[in-house]
Amino acid sequence: MTTQDIHFMQQALRLARFGWGQVAPNPAVGCVVVDAAGHVVGTGWTQNTGRPHAETVALAEAGKRARGGTAYVTLEPCAHTGKTPPCAQALIEAGIARVVYAIGDPDARVNGAGAAMLAAAGIQVETGLCAAQAETDQRGFLLSQSDKRAMVTLKIAISADGFMRTPEGQSPWITGVLARQKGHMLRAQHDAIITGAGTLAADDPSLDCRLPGLADASPLPVMMSRGGKISPKCKLAQRAKHEAVLLYTQTDSDFAGETCVLKQLTPEAVLADLAARGITRVLLECGPKLALAFAQARCLDEVAVFISSKPVDLGGKSDISTLMSPEGLDLTQFSEGDTQQFGQDTYIHYTRHANWQEGASA
């Protein structure tokens, strides 16, 4: 692999992220087609609802210039016929001479068959380039295949003195406008968003994406409430009148939206059911109690933390003193990644170590 190969694969990885939150149950894949002279002639990513695939989009843009070139793909090209023909076959018919993909596709319908189809057609096949980043980016899809659950990003906003709330009667916003806009972008990048009964009662959230032009990218709203008592006047009850809203509970409920009754309302059970529905990426926006339950269940894969420079002066024990502990959300088990400044607010994105689950069961 050359420096140029790495450059093109990194471009494909960036393209793939445009599909986050929009393509489930399909993986969000990126593809860059380079001609025989080393020029980019086609780019693509998996389109909304999962069709067409990244390779199809990139090959359509490249046209005849793809012949004799190289395709860089973030996931092994599919080998089965579903709603569309196999991407491996499309690459063969386009006359691609070399395919470089980051990681294999664990789907039983692919799982090496795509690479085998390409190789049988005389195409040079290479894999493993930028694999670690691809595995992180594809964690939702990979977990849906290996663990039959969706991946979870916990989003929390905390004050300088460690609280996730403000005094009663004051503005509920801990962070500023720019940080909140970043939070809405996170919503657009996930398939579903979960909140708990405490947050429903305290904040009456709408859980939609309110960035200009991205209203259609709003995730599926999901509520967890053991008692199932949802006010018909709350924003999510109003949304349920004209769009999908899902409630998980342990008892019957008169909620107007879809209700799923579970024997045990646990993070594991909810994530398994969401995965069965085709959900791969979940954003968790809730209070410290539900966040702690997900942390203790080892069901947190990424953490998006917004830290305000201002205290809220509530006094007493902070909200995160129990949540962020070795028994709860132990950030030493996560790698610190993207860090940004939004006005006076700091944003830090954490990703759990690859061996976190293995360490939990050792």
Secondary structure, DSSP 8 states (H G I E B T S, - for coil): --HHHHHHHHHHHHHHGGGTTTSTTS---EEEEE-TTS-EEEEEE--GGG-S-HHHHHHHHHGGGGTT-EEEEEE----S-SSS--HHHHHHHTT--EEEEEE---STTSTTHHHHHHHHTT-EEEE-TTHHHHHHHTHHHHHHHHTSS-EEEEEEEE-TTS-SS--TTS-S-SS-HHHHHHHHHHHHTSSEEEEEHHHHHHH-------STT-GGG--EEEEE-SS----TTSHHHHHTTTS--EEEESS----SSEEEE-SS--HHHHHHHHHHTT--EEEE---HHHHHHHHHTT---EEEEEE-SS-----SS-THHHHSSTTS--GGGEEEEEEEEETTEEEEEEEE-TTHHHHHH-
